[in-house]
Amino acid sequence: MGVFENEETVALPIHEVFALSCRVLTGAGLSTAHAEAVARALTAGERDECASHGLYRLPGCVMTMRSGKMSLDAEPVIEDVSPALVRADAGHAYSLLAFERAAPLLVEKAKAVGVAALVINNCFHFSALWPEIEHLTGMGVAALAMTPSHSWVAPAGGKRGLLGTNPIAFGWPRPGAQPYVFDFATSAVARGDMSLHDIAGKPIPEGWGVDAEGRPTTSARAALDGAMLTFGGHKGSALSTMIELMAGPLIGDLTSRESMAFDDGTKAAPMHGELILAFDPAIMGGGDPAANAARAEALFSAFADQGARLPSERRYAARARSLERGVRTPKVLYDQILALGL
């Protein structure tokens, strides 16, 4: 459980994580369809020992629902824009149901023309991107996803929040094996991980953030009140800016700074857009998908040959453990969830 590893915990089977999430979300007013989509993402995070994207997010989801900013029951409007473009208007609801409803058409288009894009507009976003990526690789396509957030992150050389944590994720389907997937924030760390350090009273490494005066800090609280930093200095800053543009103005939606302005102090989840690209290896690979898949597998094997770990292997190992034994969540978090009004 990361920073909570020494705390008292509660054992939960995976199915109860999903059921608990659904009870809390529907009890707070979220429609069943939205609640189940959100619960699937929360359960995936908890199952794969990604604590910052599991049950830890549930109280924040309820707070967002009670902010008065979001729709609790909007039906996504799916638009077939062109042979290679799908647009889903989430209607100021969570993004996940819009993604699930639009994904089949996205994959159909990718397999027809080689590459296709899904634009999700007007969506509240709180979740990791890798569950969406795994959903698409499971349908036989490679995929790339990106989204802005709130302007919590200072650009390289800056002192104040301007960019979002701006995650980017990619997945490659593998015949007979779990897909290759990476998902990371372009900030030095995900904001949820920073918050977990704050809750646990643990210091953060230098380089994660600056305080309100722009000074380097090892205090998670000071960095949360000041500004987070990008990973890799100017390189992470440039990549984050690309995501702002591609998942903001390019798709007709908000930047992280505009999302923060829309929030207006309610501290809800970010509200903006998301861009997802799907690639069909059979078409793009020139007609010999088996040879190209073998080429990819040779690359992955070369990692193992020198003892290197592929991204997502840790999650898959955690998933196997959780499916067999269930998960353990901090009792303080479990009690907080129960107090939400079940």
TIMAR-492816 format. One record per atom (N, C-alpha, C, O): residue in one letter; y, x, z. Coordinates in steps of 0.05 Angstrom, whole numbers, plus 5000, padded with zeros to 4 digits. Atoms other than C-alpha are relative to their C-alpha. Layout:
BEGIN
aYXZ/...
END
This chain:
BEGIN
m497650165000/m500050005000/m502550175000/m504750065005/g497649835003/g504750594991/g501550035027/g500350125046/v498449964976/v510450595042/v499149835024/v500049875046/f501050174979/f506850055082/f497250085010/f495949925024/e502849924996/e500350445089/e499250005029/e496849965035/n500749994971/n500650485166/n500549735014/n500249715038/e499350254987/e502649755178/e497549825002/e495549864987/e502050204998/e498249185201/e499949834975/e502049764964/t500250145026/t495548825140/t498249755003/t496749725022/v501650245002/v492348165121/v498350014975/v499350084954/a501849995022/a486248135076/a500149744984/a500049524996/l499950245017/l486547655017/l498250054975/l498450264963/p501449985025/p481647534960/p502049944977/p504149824982/i498150025022/i484947554891/i500749714994/i503049654989/h499450285006/h484246804880/h502049885020/h503549705013/e498150114981/e488046674944/e502850104996/e504849965002/v497349905008/v493847114921/v501249814980/v503649734983/f499050195020/f494546654861/f500649735013/f502749615008/a499650274988/a493646014902/a502450005019/a503949815019/l497849994982/l498546234955/l502650014985/l504549874992/s497549995016/s503746414902/s500749734988/s503049654989/c499650265012/c502845744868/c501049805021/c502849645016/r499150194979/r503545364934/r502950055007/r504449865010/v497249944993/v509945724952/v501949924978/v504049804984/l498250055022/l513045654883/l500349704995/l502649604991/t499850295005/t511344924872/t501349865024/t502749675021/g498850114976/g513244774944/g503050035001/g504449875012/a497149955002/a520145064930/a501249854976/a503649874972/g498950165021/g520844614869/g499450094972/g500249954953/l500549905027/l518345024810/l497849834987/l495949755000/s502050165014/s514444624758/s497450155000/s497250395002/t502749884999/t506944734756/t499650214978/t498550424983/a500449815022/a507145074688/a501450275005/a500250485001/h498649754994/h512445574709/h498850145024/h498550385024/a501149884976/a509345684777/a497450154994/a497050375004/e502549865007/e502545864747/e500650254984/e499250454988/a499349765016/a505746344697/a501150225019/a500350455016/v499049814981/v509646684753/v497850115018/v497750355023/a502149924982/a503646694799/a498050194986/a496950374999/r501749815015/r499447034745/r501250285001/r499750485004/a498849735000/a504447604742/a500050125028/a499450365031/l500049904972/l504947664818/l497250095008/l496850305021/t502849934994/t497347664824/t499250264986/t497850424998/a500649755015/a496748204771/a501150245015/a499850455017/g498849784986/g501548644809/g498650075026/g498150305032/e501449964974/e498048544876/e497250114994/e496350295008/r502749915007/r491148634844/r499950294992/r498050434999/d500049735010/d493049294812/d501550195019/d502250425011/e498749834979/e496249564877/e502850094992/e503650314999/c497249955006/c503249544848/c501649825019/c502649615011/a498950164979/a506249304913/a502849894994/a503549675002/s497250095005/s513449264888/s500149774980/s502349664976/h500050225019/h511348754835/h497949795006/h497249634989/g501950204991/g506348344875/g501349795018/g503449695012/l499050204982/l507247874933/l502750065012/l504249885020/y497449924990/y513248274955/y502249854985/y504449804996/r498050135017/r517047924898/r500349705006/r502249584998/l500050294996/l515347224922/l502449895015/l503649695006/p497650104987/p521047134972/p502550014982/p504149834982/g497849975019/g525947384919/g499949784979/g502049684970/c500350215020/c523146884869/c501149735012/c502549594998/v499050254987/v524546314918/v503050015003/v504349814999/m497149984997/m531546574932/m501349954973/m503449824972/t498950055026/t532846584857/t499949704993/t501849594982/m500350285005/m530245874851/m502149835015/m503049625005/r498150154983/r535045654906/r502950084995/r504749995009/s497349905006/s541046014876/s501849804986/s504249834986/g498550195015/g543145414835/g500650104972/g501949964956/k499549885027/k543245864773/k497849934980/k498449924956/m502250025018/m536445734744/m498849724998/m499149565016/s501550255003/s532445154716/s497250035011/s496050245007/l502749994988/l526044994753/l497949884982/l495549914988/d502050145016/d522744604698/d500550014969/d499349854954/a499349995028/a525744794630/a497650064983/a496050244989/e502149955019/e520844754573/e501050204979/e503150154966/p499049815020/p521445374528/p500149884972/p498449724964/v499750105028/v523945224458/v499250234981/v500650444980/i501049785017/i519945644408/i500949954971/i500549734960/e498950025027/e523245764340/e498750204982/e498750444987/d501149835021/d519646044279/d502350084982/d503049934963/v497549935013/v525646424253/v499550114972/v501050044953/s500649875026/s522646844196/s497150105000/s495850075021/p502749905000/p516047154174/p499450205021/p497150255028/a500549794981/a517047704225/a501549965027/a501750145043/l498450044976/l521247384280/l499549735013/l499649525000/v500350244983/v519846884336/v502250015021/v502850225033/r498050014979/r525346654383/r499249795020/r498449575013/a500750194979/a523946324450/a502449985018/a503350175031/d497850064981/d529646004489/d498849905026/d497649695027/a501250074974/a527446004562/a501649785015/a500649675035/g498550214987/g532945514581/g500950065028/g501049885045/h499249914974/h535245914641/h497849955021/h498349895044/a502350004982/a528345904671/a498750285000/a499750464986/y501449755001/y523546474685/y498950064972/y498349884957/s500849915027/s521446884624/s497149964994/s496349944970/l502949965004/l513946864634/l498749774984/l497049824967/l501150225015/l512346164609/l500850014970/l499249954953/a499149975028/a516546284547/a498450214985/a497650174962/f501649805013/f512746914533/f497249904994/f496249934972/e502750105004/e505946584542/e499949804977/e498049804962/r500050215021/r507846004496/r500550134973/r499450034953/a499349885026/a510646464442/a498250224990/a498150284967/a501749775007/a505547024444/a498149954976/a497850124959/p501850045023/p500446704396/p501450014973/p500350124954/l498650005025/l505646604342/l500950294994/l500950374970/l499249725004/l508247324352/l497650154988/l498050304968/v502449855009/v501147604342/v499249904972/v498450074955/e500750115026/e499847144283/e501850134979/e500950204957/k498149885019/k506147414249/k499450304996/k499550404974/a500649715002/a504448144265/a497650054983/a497650244967/k502549965015/k497548064235/k500449914971/k498749974954/a499450085027/a500647744173/a501750204985/a501350254961/v498149825014/v506148244158/v500150295011/v501450465000/g500249734989/g504548854201/g501550055025/g500550175044/v498449974976/v510148834252/v501749745003/v502749634983/a498550244995/a513648244285/a501450035027/a500650195044/a498449994976/a518748124340/a500149735013/a500249525000/l499550234984/l519247624396/l502650045016/l502850245031/v497549994985/v526247504424/v499949775021/v499649545013/i499850214979/i526547134491/i502950005010/i503950215020/n497350034991/n533546884508/n500349835025/n498549675031/n499350174977/n536746584570/n497749985020/n496949775029/c502350004981/c531146804617/c500750165025/c502150375024/f499949854975/f530847024689/f497550185000/f495350094994/h502249815002/h526547644694/h499850165026/h501850275036/f500549854975/f523447964756/f497550174998/f497150345015/s502749905000/s516548194735/s499750274985/s501550344970/a500749775016/a513348824709/a499449914972/a498949684966/l500550065028/l512448864634/l497150044992/l496249934972/w502749945009/w505349124632/w498149764998/w496449764981/p501750235005/p502048444642/p500449884973/p498549794960/e499550115027/e505448204579/e498850184979/e497650094959/i501149815019/i503448834542/i497049984999/i495849984977/e503050025000/e496148774564/e499249744987/e497149724974/h500550265013/h496348044542/h499950044969/h498149934956/l499849965029/l498248274472/l497950204990/l496750154969/t502149825008/t493548874468/t497349865000/t495549924984/g502450164999/g488048384487/g499649834975/g497449734970/m500150155025/m489748014423/m499950184976/m500250094953/g500549815022/g488848644381/g502450144988/g502150264967/v497649875012/v495948894370/v501150215020/v500750195044/a498449824984/a499949484395/a502749865006/a503549694991/a497650164993/a506249254431/a502050185015/a501250375029/l497849874987/l512949494457/l501949795011/l502649604997/a498250204988/a517349104506/a502250145016/a501850365026/m497749894985/m524149224538/m501849785009/m502049574996/t498250204990/t529248854579/t502150145017/t501550345031/p498149904981/p535748994616/p499549885027/p497549765032/s500250124974/s536948784688/s502849945011/s504449824996/h497350004990/h543048794734/h501150284999/h499650484998/s498749735003/s548049374731/s499950155027/s502050195039/w500449854975/w545149754790/w500150304996/w500150455016/v500549725006/v544650424755/v502450144988/v503650034969/a497849855012/a550050944742/a499050164976/a496850274977/p500849835023/p549851294674/p500350295009/p501650365029/a499949714994/a549052054673/a502950085002/a504550034984/g497349924996/g555452354701/g501849805013/g504149855020/g498450224987/g557751684730/g499449975029/g497650105040/k500350044971/k558351434801/k499649705006/k499049645029/r500250294995/r558150674793/r498049874982/r497449964960/g502050145015/g552950184769/g501249894974/g503349774973/l499250105027/l553550024694/l497549914985/l497649704972/l502550065014/l546450024667/l498149865018/l498549855043/g502150114984/g540349654690/g497850205006/g497950434996/t502449834997/t533749934714/t498550014973/t496950204969/n500750005028/n531949754642/n497250114994/n496950334983/p502749915006/p524349804638/p499349994971/p500449834955/i501250005027/i520549964575/i497050035003/i496150195020/a502949994998/a513049864564/a498850004972/a499949894953/f501449985025/f508150024509/f497049985005/f496050075026/g502950024997/g500849864498/g498650044973/g499649974952/w501749945024/w495450094449/w497249895005/w495949985025/p502750114995/p488949694442/p497950214994/p498150364975/r502249815003/r482550094449/r497349854999/r496649715017/p502650135002/p475849844424/p498150085022/p497650325026/g502049944979/g470949794482/g501150135024/g499650225041/a498849874976/a475950074533/a502549855007/a503649694992/q497450114992/q481949864573/q502250114983/q502050354975/p497949905017/p488349924533/p501650235013/p501750255037/y498049814991/y493050514538/y502649855004/y503749734985/v497550144994/v499250234573/v501750175018/v500850285038/f498149894981/f505450524603/f502249805004/f502849644986/d497850184993/d511050144638/d501650145021/d500750205043/f498449874980/f516750484672/f503049924997/f503949864976/a497150045000/a523950374692/a501450254989/a500350474993/t498549775008/t529050824660/t501850115022/t503150325020/s498849894976/s532150894729/s497950195012/s495650195004/a501849814988/a529151444772/a497649875014/a495549995016/v502150154987/v525050914807/v500649714996/v503049644993/a499450285001/a524250164803/a501549915024/a501150025046/r498450094977/r529049784847/r498249895022/r498849915046/g501850104980/g523249444882/g498950225017/g498650195041/d501049774984/d520550124903/d502250115018/d501650195041/m497749924983/m527450314929/m500249815024/m500649905047/s499850204979/s527549664969/s497750045020/s498150005044/l502249964982/l520649804998/l500650245019/l499950235042/h499249784983/h523250475024/h502049915021/h501949995044/d498050104982/d529150115055/d498749835022/d499349865046/i501450174981/i524649595089/i498450175020/i498450115044/a501649834983/a520150145116/a501650215015/a500550355032/g498349804987/g526050575139/g499350284993/g499650475009/k500849735009/k523651165098/k502150114981/k503349964965/p498149885018/p528151655062/p499050014972/p496649994967/i500749985028/i528351694987/i500550294991/i502150435003/p499549735010/p527952344947/p502850034989/p504049834979/e497549955013/e534352664923/e499749944970/e497650004958/g500150065028/g536052434853/g499449714994/g499549634971/w500650285005/w534251704863/w502649845000/w502849634986/g497650164999/g541251464879/g502350145014/g502050365025/v497649904987/v548351574904/v501149785018/v500549545013/d498850214982/d552251224959/d502549884987/d503149944964/a497750145011/a558350784949/a502350184992/a504050094976/e497949805007/e562751404944/e499150184977/e500550364969/g501149835022/g558351704889/g498850265009/g498350444993/r501249764990/r555352224935/r497049985001/r495949775007/p502950014998/p547952414932/p499149915027/p500349985047/t500950104975/t543952074986/t496949995000/t495749964979/t502950044996/t536852035014/t499649745015/t497349695024/s500250264986/s538251365047/s499649784979/s501349744962/a500550225019/a535150785009/a502249795002/a503149684981/r498050214997/r540150295038/r502750094988/r504049934975/a497549905012/a546050745018/a499949994970/a501949924957/a500350005029/a543350794947/a500049714990/a501249664968/l500050285008/l542150044943/l502849885000/l503549724984/d497250094998/d549349924965/d501850164981/d504150074975/g498449845018/g551850484919/g499049964971/g499549764959/a501150025027/a548350624853/a497450164998/a497250385009/m502449865007/m541550824829/m500650204977/m502750184965/l499649805022/l540751404779/l497749974980/l495549884986/t502150005021/t536951464714/t498150235004/t498850435018/f501849774999/f530851904708/f500950204978/f502050124958/g499549805021/g531752554670/g502950034991/g503450124969/g497249955006/g539352564673/g500949864974/g500649614972/h498850125024/h542552454605/h497949884981/h498549694966/k502150115017/k535852314571/k499349725008/k499149534992/g500550274990/g534251724615/g502449824996/g502049584990/s497650165004/s541451494610/s500249904971/s500949674966/a499950075029/a541051494533/a497949794994/a498449594980/l502150195005/l534351124533/l500849735013/l500349525001/s499150244987/s537150614582/s502149854984/s502149614982/t497950125017/t543250504538/t498849874975/t499749664966/m501450125023/m538650384478/m498849735007/m499049544992/i501250254992/i535049844517/i502149795004/i501849564997/e497750194997/e541749524536/e500749884973/e501249644971/l499150095026/l543449484462/l497849834986/l498449624975/m502150145015/m536649274434/m499249745013/m498549554999/a500850254986/a535048754488/a502549855009/a502249675026/g497550144993/g542348534494/g501449914975/g500649704964/p498650095024/p547248494436/p498349964975/p498949784959/l501750035024/l541848594383/l498749734998/l498449624977/i501450265000/i538347954405/i501849785009/i500849565016/g498150214993/g544647574423/g499949925029/g500149685036/d500150074972/d544047624498/d501650205017/d503050375006/l498349864982/l547147944559/l499250285006/l496850355005/t500649744990/t547748664580/t499649985030/t500149775042/s500450004971/s546148864652/s502649945015/s502649805035/r497450054987/r553548854670/r500749704998/r501749585017/e499550295003/e554248144642/e498149845017/e498949625027/s501950144983/s547947934679/s501050005029/s500749805043/m498949994973/m551048174744/m502449825004/m502749695025/a497750184998/a557447794729/a499049715001/a500249555015/f501150274999/f553347164715/f498949945027/f499249715037/d501250044973/d549847254782/d502249935020/d501849765038/d497650064983/d556747254817/d499350005029/d500349835045/g500449964972/g554047494883/g497749835012/g497349855036/t502150164988/t548247004891/t497550175006/t495750085021/k502349824996/k543247594889/k497449884990/k495349925001/a502350105014/a538547224843/a498850214982/a500050434979/a501149825020/a533947564793/a501950024976/a503449844971/p498449975024/p537347834731/p499449784979/p497249694977/m500250205021/m538647334675/m501150124974/m503550194973/h499249875025/h538847604604/h497949944979/h496949714977/g502050035020/g534047704546/g497850215001/g498050395017/e502249815002/e527748074528/e499150034971/e499149834956/l500949945027/l525348404464/l497250115001/l496650305016/i502849925002/i517948474448/i499250044971/i499649864955/l500949945028/l515248804385/l496950035000/l495750145018/a502949985003/a508048744362/a499350134973/a500650074953/f500849845024/f504549204311/f497149964995/f495449995013/d502850045007/d498149064275/d498850274989/d499650354967/p501049745009/p494149724269/p498549974973/p498450174957/a501550035025/a489949444211/a501850024976/a501150144956/i498249995023/i495849334165/i501650265000/i501950384979/m498349774999/m500249904188/m498550264996/m499750464987/g501649755002/g494550404188/g499050064972/g497650264968/g500849935027/g493450374113/g497249924992/g496150044973/g502650105009/g486850004110/g497650135011/g495450075003/d502449874988/d482350454152/d500350005030/d500650215042/p499550024971/p483150194224/p497950165016/p498650265037/a502049864984/a476550514247/a500750305002/a500450415023/a499249715000/a478851214227/a502450055018/a502650245032/n497649974984/n485551114259/n499549965030/n500650105047/a500850044972/a482450844323/a498650255011/a499050335033/a501449764992/a477951454325/a502050235005/a501750395023/r497949794996/r484151904317/r501449965026/r501950155041/a498850064974/a487351554376/a498250085023/a499150195043/e501949944979/e481051624418/e499750305004/e499350405026/a500149704998/a480852374402/a502350105017/a502150295032/l497749934985/l487852424430/l499649945030/l500250115047/f500550074972/f485952054494/f497950185013/f498250265036/s502149824989/s479752484502/s501150275007/s500250405026/a498849744995/a484053104498/a501550015027/a501750225039/f498850024974/f487652864560/f497950065021/f498250245038/a502249974980/a481152814599/a498950285000/a498150385021/d501249745002/d478753484573/d501550215017/d500350415026/q498549814983/q484353834612/q500749885027/q502549995041/g499650114973/g484053384673/g502649845003/g503449785026/a497550154998/a490352994656/a499349705002/a497349614990/r500550294996/r490852254675/r501749844979/r504149904976/l498550185018/l492751734623/l501549795017/l500449695036/p498650224987/p498051234645/p498249755000/p496949704980/s501550254995/s494850584671/s497350055012/s496149865022/e502749954988/e488350924694/e500049945030/e498049845040/r499950064972/r490550874766/r499949705005/r498549615023/r500150294997/r491850134758/r497349884995/r496449705009/y502650115006/y485150004727/y498050065022/y496349895029/a501749944977/a481650364784/a500649825023/a498849725037/a499250184978/a485649954834/a499049724994/a498249575012/r500950265008/r483949324795/r497049965007/r496349755017/a502950024994/a476449454801/a499649975030/a497949815038/r500350034971/r477149554876/r500849735010/r499449605026/s499050254990/s481248934886/s498349764992/s497949585008/l501850225009/l476648484845/l497549995017/l496349785020/e502549994984/e470848724888/e500649935029/e499149795042/r499550024971/r474148744957/r502349825008/r502749775032/g497550134993/g480548344953/g502250205004/g501950444999/v497749824996/v487348624972/v500849975029/v500149785043/r498850014973/r491048775037/r503050014997/r504150194984/t497150015002/t498248575043/t501250035028/t500049945047/p498849964974/p502948765100/p500449735015/p501349545003/k499850254985/k502748235155/k502849905002/k503349665002/v497250094998/v510248235161/v500949854975/v502449664976/l499450135025/l510748045088/l498549734998/l499649534990/y501650245000/y505147535094/y501349785017/y501549555010/d498750194982/d508647205153/d502649904988/d503349664991/q497550085013/q515147195115/q499549804978/q500949604975/i500750195021/i511746845057/i499249735012/i500149525002/l500750254988/l508646325103/l502449855011/l502449615013/a497650134989/a515546195133/a501849884978/a503949764984/l498350105022/l518246005064/l499949694998/l501449574984/g500050294999/g516245285079/g497649884987/g497949674974/l502450125012/l509145165057/l499449745013/l497449615006/
END
